[in-house]
Amino acid sequence: MLFAVLLLAPDLSAIGYVAGHRLGAISYNLAHTYTAPAILGGIGLSASNDILVGVALIWAAHIGMDRTIGYGLKYPGGFTDTHLSRV
């Protein structure tokens, strides 16, 4: 159950679209780049914290699944405009 919740958690960043397309794209993109999970995973590895490493891996898996089905980073023009294709 916790795995499923964590796997879908990055999509909460789409709430930024309530404040407009520009802010929505920024919040979505911050949660859907590999930088943050890589940093979190590095911290987890250096601190020998299995929970942080696990969360980072689940987060990275979410991003990978999104890319696989065609959801890319968003452009400020709207939710359907991504760097991969038009959704």
The first five atom37 places (N, CA, C, CB, O) and aatype in JSON, in Angstrom:
{
  "aatype": [12, 10, 13, 0, 19, 10, 10, 10, 0, 14, 3, 10, 15, 0, 9, 7, 18, 19, 0, 7, 8, 1, 10, 7, 0, 9, 15, 18, 2, 10, 0, 8, 16, 18, 16, 0, 14, 0, 9, 10, 7, 7, 9, 7, 10, 15, 0, 15, 2, 3, 9, 10, 19, 7, 19, 0, 10, 9, 17, 0, 0, 8, 9, 7, 12, 3, 1, 16, 9, 7, 18, 7, 10, 11, 18, 14, 7, 7, 13, 16, 3, 16, 8, 10, 15, 1, 19],
  "atom_mask": [
    [1, 1, 1, 1, 1],
    [1, 1, 1, 1, 1],
    [1, 1, 1, 1, 1],
    [1, 1, 1, 1, 1],
    [1, 1, 1, 1, 1],
    [1, 1, 1, 1, 1],
    [1, 1, 1, 1, 1],
    [1, 1, 1, 1, 1],
    [1, 1, 1, 1, 1],
    [1, 1, 1, 1, 1],
    [1, 1, 1, 1, 1],
    [1, 1, 1, 1, 1],
    [1, 1, 1, 1, 1],
    [1, 1, 1, 1, 1],
    [1, 1, 1, 1, 1],
    [1, 1, 1, 0, 1],
    [1, 1, 1, 1, 1],
    [1, 1, 1, 1, 1],
    [1, 1, 1, 1, 1],
    [1, 1, 1, 0, 1],
    [1, 1, 1, 1, 1],
    [1, 1, 1, 1, 1],
    [1, 1, 1, 1, 1],
    [1, 1, 1, 0, 1],
    [1, 1, 1, 1, 1],
    [1, 1, 1, 1, 1],
    [1, 1, 1, 1, 1],
    [1, 1, 1, 1, 1],
    [1, 1, 1, 1, 1],
    [1, 1, 1, 1, 1],
    [1, 1, 1, 1, 1],
    [1, 1, 1, 1, 1],
    [1, 1, 1, 1, 1],
    [1, 1, 1, 1, 1],
    [1, 1, 1, 1, 1],
    [1, 1, 1, 1, 1],
    [1, 1, 1, 1, 1],
    [1, 1, 1, 1, 1],
    [1, 1, 1, 1, 1],
    [1, 1, 1, 1, 1],
    [1, 1, 1, 0, 1],
    [1, 1, 1, 0, 1],
    [1, 1, 1, 1, 1],
    [1, 1, 1, 0, 1],
    [1, 1, 1, 1, 1],
    [1, 1, 1, 1, 1],
    [1, 1, 1, 1, 1],
    [1, 1, 1, 1, 1],
    [1, 1, 1, 1, 1],
    [1, 1, 1, 1, 1],
    [1, 1, 1, 1, 1],
    [1, 1, 1, 1, 1],
    [1, 1, 1, 1, 1],
    [1, 1, 1, 0, 1],
    [1, 1, 1, 1, 1],
    [1, 1, 1, 1, 1],
    [1, 1, 1, 1, 1],
    [1, 1, 1, 1, 1],
    [1, 1, 1, 1, 1],
    [1, 1, 1, 1, 1],
    [1, 1, 1, 1, 1],
    [1, 1, 1, 1, 1],
    [1, 1, 1, 1, 1],
    [1, 1, 1, 0, 1],
    [1, 1, 1, 1, 1],
    [1, 1, 1, 1, 1],
    [1, 1, 1, 1, 1],
    [1, 1, 1, 1, 1],
    [1, 1, 1, 1, 1],
    [1, 1, 1, 0, 1],
    [1, 1, 1, 1, 1],
    [1, 1, 1, 0, 1],
    [1, 1, 1, 1, 1],
    [1, 1, 1, 1, 1],
    [1, 1, 1, 1, 1],
    [1, 1, 1, 1, 1],
    [1, 1, 1, 0, 1],
    [1, 1, 1, 0, 1],
    [1, 1, 1, 1, 1],
    [1, 1, 1, 1, 1],
    [1, 1, 1, 1, 1],
    [1, 1, 1, 1, 1],
    [1, 1, 1, 1, 1],
    [1, 1, 1, 1, 1],
    [1, 1, 1, 1, 1],
    [1, 1, 1, 1, 1],
    [1, 1, 1, 1, 1]
  ],
  "atom_positions": [
    [[0.82, -1.2, 0.0], [0.0, 0.0, 0.0], [0.86, 1.26, 0.0], [-0.93, 0.0, 1.21], [0.62, 2.19, -0.77]],
    [[1.87, 1.28, 0.88], [2.75, 2.46, 0.94], [3.49, 2.65, -0.38], [3.75, 2.33, 2.09], [3.69, 3.78, -0.83]],
    [[3.89, 1.53, -0.99], [4.56, 1.61, -2.29], [3.67, 2.32, -3.31], [4.93, 0.21, -2.79], [4.14, 3.21, -4.02]],
    [[2.41, 1.94, -3.39], [1.48, 2.55, -4.35], [1.3, 4.04, -4.08], [0.12, 1.84, -4.3], [1.26, 4.84, -5.01]],
    [[1.19, 4.4, -2.82], [1.03, 5.82, -2.45], [2.27, 6.61, -2.87], [0.79, 5.97, -0.93], [2.15, 7.68, -3.46]],
    [[3.45, 6.08, -2.55], [4.69, 6.77, -2.92], [4.89, 6.82, -4.43], [5.89, 6.1, -2.25], [5.44, 7.78, -4.96]],
    [[4.45, 5.78, -5.11], [4.6, 5.73, -6.57], [3.78, 6.82, -7.25], [4.21, 4.36, -7.1], [4.19, 7.36, -8.28]],
    [[2.63, 7.13, -6.69], [1.75, 8.14, -7.29], [1.95, 9.55, -6.72], [0.32, 7.73, -7.11], [1.45, 10.52, -7.28]],
    [[2.68, 9.67, -5.62], [2.85, 10.95, -4.93], [3.4, 12.08, -5.81], [3.76, 10.77, -3.77], [2.93, 13.21, -5.67]],
    [[4.36, 11.84, -6.71], [4.85, 12.96, -7.53], [3.78, 13.64, -8.38], [5.94, 12.47, -8.42], [3.94, 14.8, -8.75]],
    [[2.7, 12.93, -8.68], [1.64, 13.53, -9.48], [0.87, 14.6, -8.72], [0.69, 12.46, -9.97], [0.11, 15.37, -9.32]],
    [[1.04, 14.66, -7.41], [0.42, 15.73, -6.63], [0.96, 17.1, -7.04], [0.65, 15.51, -5.13], [0.34, 18.13, -6.79]],
    [[2.13, 17.1, -7.67], [2.72, 18.37, -8.12], [1.87, 19.05, -9.19], [4.13, 18.13, -8.66], [2.02, 20.24, -9.43]],
    [[0.98, 18.31, -9.83], [0.09, 18.89, -10.84], [-0.91, 19.86, -10.22], [-0.66, 17.78, -11.59], [-1.57, 20.61, -10.94]],
    [[-1.03, 19.85, -8.91], [-1.92, 20.8, -8.23], [-1.49, 22.24, -8.54], [-1.92, 20.56, -6.7], [-2.31, 23.16, -8.46]],
    [[-0.24, 22.44, -8.87], [0.25, 23.76, -9.24], [-0.5, 24.38, -10.4], [0.0, 0.0, 0.0], [-0.5, 25.6, -10.56]],
    [[-1.13, 23.54, -11.23], [-1.89, 24.06, -12.37], [-3.11, 24.86, -11.93], [-2.32, 22.9, -13.27], [-3.68, 25.61, -12.72]],
    [[-3.52, 24.71, -10.68], [-4.63, 25.52, -10.16], [-4.24, 27.0, -10.18], [-5.0, 25.08, -8.71], [-5.09, 27.87, -10.35]],
    [[-2.95, 27.28, -10.0], [-2.46, 28.66, -9.99], [-2.06, 29.16, -11.37], [-1.27, 28.76, -9.06], [-1.59, 30.29, -11.5]],
    [[-2.24, 28.35, -12.4], [-1.92, 28.76, -13.76], [-0.96, 27.8, -14.44], [0.0, 0.0, 0.0], [-0.32, 26.98, -13.79]],
    [[-0.88, 27.93, -15.76], [-0.05, 27.01, -16.55], [1.43, 27.14, -16.23], [-0.27, 27.26, -18.02], [2.14, 26.14, -16.16]],
    [[1.91, 28.36, -16.05], [3.33, 28.57, -15.79], [3.75, 27.93, -14.47], [3.67, 30.06, -15.79], [4.72, 27.17, -14.44]],
    [[3.05, 28.25, -13.39], [3.38, 27.69, -12.09], [3.16, 26.18, -12.07], [2.55, 28.36, -10.99], [3.91, 25.44, -11.44]],
    [[2.12, 25.72, -12.76], [1.87, 24.29, -12.85], [3.0, 23.54, -13.52], [0.0, 0.0, 0.0], [3.42, 22.48, -13.06]],
    [[3.5, 24.11, -14.61], [4.62, 23.48, -15.32], [5.87, 23.44, -14.45], [4.91, 24.23, -16.64], [6.59, 22.44, -14.44]],
    [[6.12, 24.52, -13.71], [7.3, 24.56, -12.83], [7.18, 23.5, -11.74], [7.45, 25.95, -12.2], [8.12, 22.74, -11.52]],
    [[6.03, 23.45, -11.06], [5.89, 22.49, -9.96], [5.93, 21.05, -10.48], [4.57, 22.74, -9.2], [6.54, 20.18, -9.85]],
    [[5.3, 20.79, -11.61], [5.3, 19.45, -12.19], [6.73, 19.04, -12.57], [4.37, 19.38, -13.42], [7.17, 17.93, -12.27]],
    [[7.43, 19.94, -13.23], [8.78, 19.62, -13.7], [9.75, 19.41, -12.55], [9.3, 20.73, -14.6], [10.64, 18.55, -12.64]],
    [[9.6, 20.16, -11.46], [10.48, 19.96, -10.3], [10.3, 18.57, -9.71], [10.2, 21.03, -9.23], [11.27, 17.97, -9.24]],
    [[9.09, 18.06, -9.73], [8.83, 16.73, -9.18], [9.09, 15.61, -10.19], [7.4, 16.64, -8.69], [9.06, 14.43, -9.83]],
    [[9.34, 15.97, -11.45], [9.49, 14.95, -12.48], [10.83, 15.02, -13.21], [8.37, 15.07, -13.48], [10.93, 14.66, -14.39]],
    [[11.85, 15.48, -12.51], [13.21, 15.39, -13.04], [13.99, 14.44, -12.13], [13.9, 16.81, -13.11], [13.66, 14.29, -10.95]],
    [[15.0, 13.82, -12.66], [15.77, 12.84, -11.89], [16.71, 13.48, -10.87], [16.56, 11.97, -12.82], [17.3, 12.76, -10.06]],
    [[16.88, 14.79, -10.89], [17.82, 15.45, -10.0], [17.48, 15.23, -8.53], [17.86, 16.93, -10.31], [18.33, 14.81, -7.75]],
    [[16.24, 15.51, -8.15], [15.85, 15.4, -6.74], [15.94, 13.96, -6.22], [14.42, 15.93, -6.55], [16.49, 13.75, -5.14]],
    [[15.43, 12.96, -6.95], [15.59, 11.6, -6.43], [17.06, 11.15, -6.39], [14.79, 10.63, -7.28], [17.44, 10.36, -5.52]],
    [[17.88, 11.65, -7.31], [19.3, 11.3, -7.28], [19.97, 11.88, -6.04], [20.01, 11.82, -8.55], [20.77, 11.2, -5.38]],
    [[19.64, 13.14, -5.71], [20.2, 13.76, -4.51], [19.71, 13.02, -3.26], [19.8, 15.26, -4.44], [20.49, 12.7, -2.37]],
    [[18.4, 12.74, -3.22], [17.83, 12.03, -2.07], [18.47, 10.65, -1.93], [16.31, 11.9, -2.23], [18.79, 10.23, -0.82]],
    [[18.65, 9.95, -3.03], [19.29, 8.63, -2.99], [20.74, 8.72, -2.53], [0.0, 0.0, 0.0], [21.21, 7.87, -1.78]],
    [[21.44, 9.75, -2.99], [22.83, 9.94, -2.56], [22.93, 10.2, -1.07], [0.0, 0.0, 0.0], [23.82, 9.68, -0.39]],
    [[22.02, 11.03, -0.57], [21.99, 11.29, 0.87], [21.68, 10.01, 1.63], [20.94, 12.39, 1.21], [22.31, 9.7, 2.64]],
    [[20.71, 9.27, 1.12], [20.35, 8.0, 1.76], [21.5, 7.0, 1.77], [0.0, 0.0, 0.0], [21.72, 6.32, 2.77]],
    [[22.22, 6.92, 0.67], [23.37, 6.01, 0.61], [24.47, 6.44, 1.55], [23.91, 5.93, -0.82], [25.05, 5.61, 2.26]],
    [[24.78, 7.74, 1.57], [25.87, 8.21, 2.43], [25.51, 8.11, 3.91], [26.21, 9.65, 2.08], [26.4, 7.97, 4.75]],
    [[24.22, 8.18, 4.23], [23.79, 8.07, 5.62], [23.36, 6.65, 5.98], [22.63, 9.04, 5.89], [22.92, 6.41, 7.1]],
    [[23.5, 5.72, 5.05], [23.05, 4.33, 5.24], [21.6, 4.28, 5.69], [23.94, 3.63, 6.28], [21.24, 3.53, 6.6]],
    [[20.76, 5.09, 5.02], [19.34, 5.17, 5.36], [18.54, 4.49, 4.25], [18.89, 6.66, 5.55], [18.33, 5.05, 3.17]],
    [[18.1, 3.28, 4.53], [17.38, 2.48, 3.53], [16.05, 3.12, 3.12], [17.12, 1.09, 4.06], [15.61, 2.96, 1.98]],
    [[15.42, 3.82, 4.03], [14.13, 4.45, 3.72], [14.31, 5.54, 2.66], [13.49, 5.05, 4.99], [13.54, 5.59, 1.71]],
    [[15.32, 6.4, 2.82], [15.56, 7.45, 1.83], [15.92, 6.85, 0.47], [16.69, 8.38, 2.3], [15.45, 7.33, -0.57]],
    [[16.74, 5.82, 0.48], [17.11, 5.16, -0.78], [15.87, 4.56, -1.43], [18.18, 4.06, -0.52], [15.7, 4.68, -2.65]],
    [[15.02, 3.92, -0.65], [13.8, 3.32, -1.19], [12.87, 4.36, -1.79], [0.0, 0.0, 0.0], [12.32, 4.15, -2.87]],
    [[12.68, 5.48, -1.09], [11.82, 6.55, -1.6], [12.41, 7.11, -2.89], [11.66, 7.69, -0.55], [11.67, 7.38, -3.84]],
    [[13.72, 7.29, -2.94], [14.36, 7.81, -4.15], [14.17, 6.85, -5.33], [15.86, 8.04, -3.9], [13.92, 7.29, -6.45]],
    [[14.28, 5.56, -5.08], [14.1, 4.58, -6.16], [12.66, 4.55, -6.65], [14.52, 3.19, -5.68], [12.42, 4.44, -7.85]],
    [[11.71, 4.64, -5.74], [10.3, 4.66, -6.14], [10.0, 5.92, -6.93], [9.37, 4.57, -4.91], [9.29, 5.88, -7.94]],
    [[10.54, 7.05, -6.49], [10.36, 8.32, -7.19], [10.93, 8.23, -8.61], [11.04, 9.48, -6.41], [10.28, 8.64, -9.57]],
    [[12.14, 7.69, -8.73], [12.76, 7.54, -10.05], [11.94, 6.58, -10.93], [14.21, 7.03, -9.91], [11.83, 6.79, -12.14]],
    [[11.38, 5.54, -10.33], [10.53, 4.61, -11.09], [9.29, 5.32, -11.62], [10.12, 3.42, -10.21], [8.87, 5.08, -12.75]],
    [[8.71, 6.2, -10.82], [7.54, 6.97, -11.26], [7.9, 7.81, -12.49], [7.02, 7.88, -10.12], [7.17, 7.83, -13.47]],
    [[9.03, 8.49, -12.42], [9.46, 9.33, -13.54], [9.67, 8.47, -14.78], [10.75, 10.09, -13.19], [9.25, 8.85, -15.88]],
    [[10.3, 7.33, -14.62], [10.54, 6.43, -15.74], [9.25, 5.91, -16.35], [0.0, 0.0, 0.0], [9.13, 5.8, -17.57]],
    [[8.27, 5.59, -15.51], [6.98, 5.12, -16.02], [6.28, 6.24, -16.79], [6.08, 4.62, -14.88], [5.69, 5.99, -17.84]],
    [[6.33, 7.45, -16.27], [5.73, 8.58, -16.99], [6.35, 8.75, -18.37], [5.88, 9.87, -16.18], [5.65, 8.95, -19.35]],
    [[7.68, 8.68, -18.43], [8.37, 8.84, -19.72], [7.98, 7.72, -20.68], [9.9, 8.86, -19.52], [7.82, 7.94, -21.87]],
    [[7.84, 6.52, -20.15], [7.49, 5.36, -20.97], [6.14, 5.53, -21.65], [7.49, 4.1, -20.13], [5.97, 5.14, -22.8]],
    [[5.19, 6.11, -20.95], [3.85, 6.28, -21.54], [3.68, 7.62, -22.23], [2.79, 6.12, -20.48], [2.58, 7.97, -22.66]],
    [[4.77, 8.39, -22.34], [4.74, 9.61, -23.14], [4.55, 10.91, -22.38], [0.0, 0.0, 0.0], [4.45, 11.97, -23.0]],
    [[4.49, 10.85, -21.05], [4.38, 12.09, -20.28], [5.77, 12.63, -20.01], [3.61, 11.85, -18.94], [6.56, 12.02, -19.29]],
    [[6.05, 13.77, -20.6], [7.35, 14.38, -20.41], [7.25, 15.63, -19.56], [0.0, 0.0, 0.0], [6.21, 15.91, -18.96]],
    [[8.33, 16.36, -19.52], [8.36, 17.62, -18.81], [7.42, 18.6, -19.51], [9.81, 18.2, -18.74], [7.3, 18.59, -20.73]],
    [[6.78, 19.43, -18.74], [5.73, 20.29, -19.27], [6.27, 21.65, -19.71], [4.64, 20.48, -18.24], [7.21, 22.18, -19.12]],
    [[5.65, 22.19, -20.75], [5.91, 23.56, -21.18], [4.83, 24.45, -20.58], [5.93, 23.67, -22.74], [3.72, 23.99, -20.31]],
    [[5.14, 25.73, -20.38], [4.16, 26.64, -19.76], [2.87, 26.82, -20.54], [4.78, 27.96, -19.55], [1.91, 27.37, -20.01]],
    [[2.82, 26.39, -21.78], [1.63, 26.58, -22.6], [0.42, 25.77, -22.16], [0.0, 0.0, 0.0], [-0.71, 26.15, -22.45]],
    [[0.64, 24.68, -21.47], [-0.47, 23.84, -21.03], [0.01, 22.46, -20.65], [0.0, 0.0, 0.0], [1.11, 22.06, -21.0]],
    [[-0.82, 21.72, -19.94], [-0.46, 20.4, -19.43], [-0.17, 19.41, -20.54], [-1.57, 19.86, -18.55], [0.63, 18.49, -20.36]],
    [[-0.8, 19.58, -21.68], [-0.62, 18.6, -22.77], [0.63, 18.85, -23.6], [-1.82, 18.62, -23.68], [0.99, 18.0, -24.42]],
    [[1.3, 19.96, -23.42], [2.53, 20.27, -24.16], [3.74, 19.77, -23.38], [2.65, 21.8, -24.43], [4.09, 20.33, -22.34]],
    [[4.39, 18.7, -23.88], [5.54, 18.13, -23.16], [6.75, 18.1, -24.07], [5.22, 16.71, -22.64], [6.65, 18.33, -25.28]],
    [[7.91, 17.81, -23.48], [9.13, 17.75, -24.26], [9.2, 16.47, -25.1], [10.35, 17.84, -23.34], [10.05, 16.36, -25.98]],
    [[8.32, 15.51, -24.85], [8.3, 14.27, -25.63], [7.31, 14.32, -26.78], [7.99, 13.1, -24.74], [7.62, 13.92, -27.9]],
    [[6.12, 14.81, -26.48], [5.07, 14.87, -27.5], [3.89, 15.66, -26.95], [4.62, 13.44, -27.92], [3.93, 16.17, -25.83]],
    [[2.87, 15.77, -27.74], [1.63, 16.39, -27.28], [0.73, 15.28, -26.75], [0.92, 17.22, -28.42], [0.4, 14.35, -27.48]],
    [[0.35, 15.39, -25.5], [-0.46, 14.34, -24.85], [-1.92, 14.63, -25.07], [-0.15, 14.24, -23.34], [-2.77, 13.87, -24.6]]
  ]
}
